[in-house]
Amino acid sequence: MGRQLILNGRICMVLGTGLLLEWGSLALGLFELFFVMVGLAMIIYGGIVATIEIILHEAQKKNYTYAHIRHQFTDKILFGLEFLIAADVIRTVLDPSIEEILTLGAIVLIRTIMAHFLSKEIEEYSFEE
């Protein structure tokens, strides 16, 4: 039997496959966190930019149209949602229980419906400009 290593409260064999699985889970957890942070950052960034453009539009300092502002903000939301879906898939891979799979299915369905209607909205504003 090889040496044992305690990692995240779990005992792993240093020379066995347990350590490899533990490091894989850790790496996937970091990717999940990364995708969540990027997704949220895109949505927040889009909101901040849209808010600034609306303020500049109202102050008559810049020549932005509301359709342009809305189009850019919707693009950022869609992009952020894609990253959040990827994070949800990774979370399910890490904990593949029936409850987690059903939760993932519901989240992906809701986000896909949101993305569909946001895409339709983008197309509408593209034709209006």
Secondary structure, 3 states (H helix, E strand, C coil): CCCEEEECCEEEECCCHHHHHHHHHHHHHHHHHHHHHHHHHHHHHHHHHHHHHHHHHHCCCCCCCHHHHHHHHHHHHHHHHHHHHHHHHHHHHHCCCHHHHHHHHHHHHHHHHHHHHHHHHHHHHHHHC
